[in-house]
Amino acid sequence: MIQKPKGTMDLYGVDASIYKYIESYTDNYMKLYNYEYIKTPTFEDTSLFYRGVGEGTDIVNKETYDFVDKGNRNMTLRPEFTAGVVRSYIENKLYTDNIKKFYYFGSAFRYERPQSGRFREFTQMGVEVFGVKNPYLDSEVISLAYNYLNGLGITDLKVKLNSLGDEITRKTYSEKVKEYLKVDYDNLCDTCKERLEKNPLRILDCKYDGEREYVKNAPKILDYLTEDSISYFEKVKEGLDILGVPYEEDSSLVRGLDYYSDTVFEIVSNLEELGKANTLCGGGRYDSLVKKLDGPDTPGLGFAIGIERIIAVLKELEVFIPKEELDIFVMDLCNDPLVYQVVDDLRGSGFSCEVDYSSKSMKGKWKLVDKYNPAYIVIIGEDEVKGAFVTLKDNTTKEETKVKISELLDYLDMNL
């Protein structure tokens, strides 16, 4: 039997309902902040991610799905959204506006070991903001993510915050970390030994080495910030205080992508149900990325949230998700073509409607009523067909009314 690929999932039932709820919630929520939806291709030129995400990252080195298409072009399924959104921003000359604010919602792909809340095909929701560098904008974007998660019913949230400073800071700090960790080279895991030359900062949040005392005692980036970076970071924190967003500084937070600078953050929930898989959101500022991809020198800022993990959290917490109930269930007792004309008219007038095509017994039909929980049940039997009326049952009060078919839509408009 053919099965789904490892690290992927089928969405149906409750999971699918929650997914659609989150998608709809996202669209409505983003209107509050005046964000514009953007959709970019599922696959892009491989060089986009090597240049954008960074050749020294695990994502590019180990996790991308790369292929050569029939035109002999190197293509990659997107492992994240930011590089693609930046490419679109440059290619379509969207930088002519002072500020552009986008949000996205779609699939991304990484070849990594599947585990709880982590898949090889996964859904990301996120935002990207271009054109303005302002610490209070950073605070607002962090607040946006915090309130987004809170609005879904996820509580006990905390922002972990750090600054990577400007390019001068990062370059100086990377050398200090490399120099410090070289002394401990033999004790590093194989992955971190590779990281030491290309991306030493990633060692600081390695799941293995990052927990060892020697690595924990590595130089702290906050000690190497320039005066401008220190001032910027203080204003970000001031903005979070004003907005009432709880945060804690975490000097080991570096994020896994090469393009970050200045503000970086993650949002975690301390709910016991999540265990160690409690990071729900991550992002930061990337002021050099647009220029790095051949666009104008433009500041940028964004974050991403993994939707599959959010679905798992909402199920675990048994957070109430509004159930989409049916307006009308049409109970066909005579298999007359009139039944299907009534169904079509109801749907054409905007009423959600279902009819039983399987000729179930009366007991089976009432089980369907329990399943769909419609507001009304339209019953059509031989008597109804002859008299050109329907028996309309209110599923809440259980009262029955005879309504002429010609008057049915008006009746429902008044009562639904």
SULRA-V926741 format. One record per residue. N is the residue number from 0. RES is the residue in one small letter. SS is DSSP state (H for helix, E for strand, C for the rest). PSI is psi as a letter, one per 20 degrees, with the letter a starting at -180 (none if undefined). Layout:
BEGIN
<<N | RES | SS | PSI> <N | RES | SS | PSI>>
END
This chain:
BEGIN
<<0 | m | C | p> <1 | i | C | p> <2 | q | C | r> <3 | k | C | q> <4 | p | C | q> <5 | k | C | p> <6 | g | C | j> <7 | t | C | r> <8 | m | C | q> <9 | d | C | p> <10 | l | C | p> <11 | y | C | r> <12 | g | H | c> <13 | v | H | g> <14 | d | H | g> <15 | a | H | h> <16 | s | H | g> <17 | i | H | g> <18 | y | H | g> <19 | k | H | h> <20 | y | H | g> <21 | i | H | g> <22 | e | H | g> <23 | s | H | g> <24 | y | H | g> <25 | t | H | g> <26 | d | H | g> <27 | n | H | h> <28 | y | H | g> <29 | m | H | h> <30 | k | H | h> <31 | l | H | h> <32 | y | C | j> <33 | n | C | l> <34 | y | C | q> <35 | e | E | p> <36 | y | E | p> <37 | i | C | q> <38 | k | C | p> <39 | t | C | r> <40 | p | C | q> <41 | t | C | h> <42 | f | E | q> <43 | e | E | r> <44 | d | E | p> <45 | t | H | h> <46 | s | H | h> <47 | l | H | g> <48 | f | H | h> <49 | y | H | g> <50 | r | H | h> <51 | g | H | g> <52 | v | C | g> <53 | g | C | p> <54 | e | C | i> <55 | g | C | j> <56 | t | C | q> <57 | d | H | h> <58 | i | H | g> <59 | v | H | g> <60 | n | H | h> <61 | k | H | i> <62 | e | H | i> <63 | t | C | q> <64 | y | E | o> <65 | d | E | q> <66 | f | E | q> <67 | v | E | p> <68 | d | C | a> <69 | k | C | i> <70 | g | C | j> <71 | n | C | k> <72 | r | C | q> <73 | n | E | o> <74 | m | E | q> <75 | t | E | p> <76 | l | E | p> <77 | r | C | p> <78 | p | C | i> <79 | e | C | r> <80 | f | C | h> <81 | t | H | g> <82 | a | H | g> <83 | g | H | h> <84 | v | H | h> <85 | v | H | g> <86 | r | H | g> <87 | s | H | g> <88 | y | H | g> <89 | i | H | g> <90 | e | H | h> <91 | n | C | j> <92 | k | C | l> <93 | l | H | i> <94 | y | H | i> <95 | t | H | h> <96 | d | C | q> <97 | n | C | g> <98 | i | C | p> <99 | k | E | p> <100 | k | E | o> <101 | f | E | q> <102 | y | E | q> <103 | y | E | r> <104 | f | E | o> <105 | g | E | a> <106 | s | E | q> <107 | a | E | r> <108 | f | E | p> <109 | r | C | p> <110 | y | C | n> <111 | e | C | r> <112 | r | C | o> <113 | p | C | p> <114 | q | E | a> <115 | s | C | p> <116 | g | C | j> <117 | r | E | p> <118 | f | C | r> <119 | r | C | h> <120 | e | E | p> <121 | f | E | r> <122 | t | E | p> <123 | q | E | p> <124 | m | E | p> <125 | g | E | r> <126 | v | E | q> <127 | e | E | p> <128 | v | E | p> <129 | f | E | q> <130 | g | C | i> <131 | v | C | p> <132 | k | C | o> <133 | n | C | p> <134 | p | H | h> <135 | y | H | h> <136 | l | H | g> <137 | d | H | g> <138 | s | H | g> <139 | e | H | g> <140 | v | H | g> <141 | i | H | g> <142 | s | H | h> <143 | l | H | g> <144 | a | H | g> <145 | y | H | g> <146 | n | H | h> <147 | y | H | g> <148 | l | H | g> <149 | n | H | g> <150 | g | H | h> <151 | l | C | i> <152 | g | C | j> <153 | i | C | p> <154 | t | C | a> <155 | d | C | l> <156 | l | E | q> <157 | k | E | q> <158 | v | E | p> <159 | k | E | p> <160 | l | E | q> <161 | n | E | r> <162 | s | E | p> <163 | l | C | i> <164 | g | C | a> <165 | d | C | a> <166 | e | H | h> <167 | i | H | g> <168 | t | H | g> <169 | r | H | g> <170 | k | H | g> <171 | t | H | g> <172 | y | H | g> <173 | s | H | g> <174 | e | H | h> <175 | k | H | g> <176 | v | H | g> <177 | k | H | g> <178 | e | H | g> <179 | y | H | g> <180 | l | H | h> <181 | k | H | h> <182 | v | C | h> <183 | d | C | j> <184 | y | H | g> <185 | d | H | h> <186 | n | H | i> <187 | l | C | q> <188 | c | C | r> <189 | d | H | h> <190 | t | H | g> <191 | c | H | h> <192 | k | H | h> <193 | e | H | h> <194 | r | H | h> <195 | l | H | h> <196 | e | H | g> <197 | k | H | h> <198 | n | C | m> <199 | p | H | h> <200 | l | H | h> <201 | r | H | h> <202 | i | H | h> <203 | l | H | h> <204 | d | H | k> <205 | c | C | p> <206 | k | C | h> <207 | y | C | f> <208 | d | H | h> <209 | g | H | i> <210 | e | H | i> <211 | r | C | q> <212 | e | H | g> <213 | y | H | g> <214 | v | H | h> <215 | k | H | h> <216 | n | C | j> <217 | a | C | r> <218 | p | C | q> <219 | k | C | p> <220 | i | H | h> <221 | l | H | h> <222 | d | H | i> <223 | y | H | j> <224 | l | C | q> <225 | t | C | r> <226 | e | H | h> <227 | d | H | g> <228 | s | H | h> <229 | i | H | g> <230 | s | H | g> <231 | y | H | g> <232 | f | H | g> <233 | e | H | h> <234 | k | H | h> <235 | v | H | g> <236 | k | H | h> <237 | e | H | g> <238 | g | H | g> <239 | l | H | h> <240 | d | H | g> <241 | i | H | h> <242 | l | H | i> <243 | g | C | k> <244 | v | C | o> <245 | p | C | p> <246 | y | E | r> <247 | e | E | q> <248 | e | E | p> <249 | d | C | n> <250 | s | C | i> <251 | s | C | i> <252 | l | C | o> <253 | v | C | i> <254 | r | C | q> <255 | g | C | j> <256 | l | C | q> <257 | d | C | h> <258 | y | C | i> <259 | y | C | q> <260 | s | E | q> <261 | d | E | c> <262 | t | E | p> <263 | v | E | q> <264 | f | E | q> <265 | e | E | q> <266 | i | E | p> <267 | v | E | q> <268 | s | E | p> <269 | n | C | j> <270 | l | C | p> <271 | e | H | h> <272 | e | H | h> <273 | l | H | h> <274 | g | C | c> <275 | k | C | i> <276 | a | C | l> <277 | n | C | j> <278 | t | E | o> <279 | l | E | i> <280 | c | E | q> <281 | g | E | q> <282 | g | E | a> <283 | g | E | a> <284 | r | E | q> <285 | y | C | m> <286 | d | C | i> <287 | s | C | i> <288 | l | H | g> <289 | v | H | g> <290 | k | H | h> <291 | k | H | h> <292 | l | C | k> <293 | d | C | k> <294 | g | C | a> <295 | p | C | r> <296 | d | C | o> <297 | t | C | p> <298 | p | C | q> <299 | g | E | q> <300 | l | E | q> <301 | g | E | a> <302 | f | E | r> <303 | a | E | q> <304 | i | E | p> <305 | g | E | o> <306 | i | H | h> <307 | e | H | h> <308 | r | H | h> <309 | i | H | g> <310 | i | H | g> <311 | a | H | h> <312 | v | H | g> <313 | l | H | h> <314 | k | H | g> <315 | e | H | g> <316 | l | H | i> <317 | e | C | l> <318 | v | C | p> <319 | f | C | p> <320 | i | C | p> <321 | p | C | p> <322 | k | C | p> <323 | e | C | o> <324 | e | C | q> <325 | l | C | q> <326 | d | C | g> <327 | i | E | p> <328 | f | E | p> <329 | v | E | o> <330 | m | E | o> <331 | d | E | o> <332 | l | C | j> <333 | c | C | i> <334 | n | C | l> <335 | d | C | q> <336 | p | H | h> <337 | l | H | h> <338 | v | H | g> <339 | y | H | h> <340 | q | H | g> <341 | v | H | g> <342 | v | H | g> <343 | d | H | g> <344 | d | H | g> <345 | l | H | g> <346 | r | H | h> <347 | g | H | h> <348 | s | C | j> <349 | g | C | j> <350 | f | C | p> <351 | s | C | p> <352 | c | E | q> <353 | e | E | q> <354 | v | E | q> <355 | d | C | o> <356 | y | C | i> <357 | s | C | j> <358 | s | C | l> <359 | k | C | r> <360 | s | C | r> <361 | m | H | h> <362 | k | H | g> <363 | g | H | h> <364 | k | H | g> <365 | w | H | h> <366 | k | H | h> <367 | l | H | h> <368 | v | H | g> <369 | d | H | h> <370 | k | H | g> <371 | y | H | h> <372 | n | C | l> <373 | p | C | q> <374 | a | C | h> <375 | y | E | q> <376 | i | E | p> <377 | v | E | o> <378 | i | E | p> <379 | i | E | o> <380 | g | C | a> <381 | e | H | g> <382 | d | H | g> <383 | e | H | g> <384 | v | H | g> <385 | k | H | h> <386 | g | H | i> <387 | a | C | l> <388 | f | E | r> <389 | v | E | q> <390 | t | E | o> <391 | l | E | p> <392 | k | E | p> <393 | d | E | o> <394 | n | C | i> <395 | t | C | g> <396 | t | C | i> <397 | k | C | j> <398 | e | C | q> <399 | e | E | q> <400 | t | E | p> <401 | k | E | p> <402 | v | E | p> <403 | k | E | q> <404 | i | H | h> <405 | s | H | i> <406 | e | H | j> <407 | l | H | g> <408 | l | H | g> <409 | d | H | h> <410 | y | H | g> <411 | l | H | h> <412 | d | H | h> <413 | m | H | h> <414 | n | H | i> <415 | l | C | none>>
END
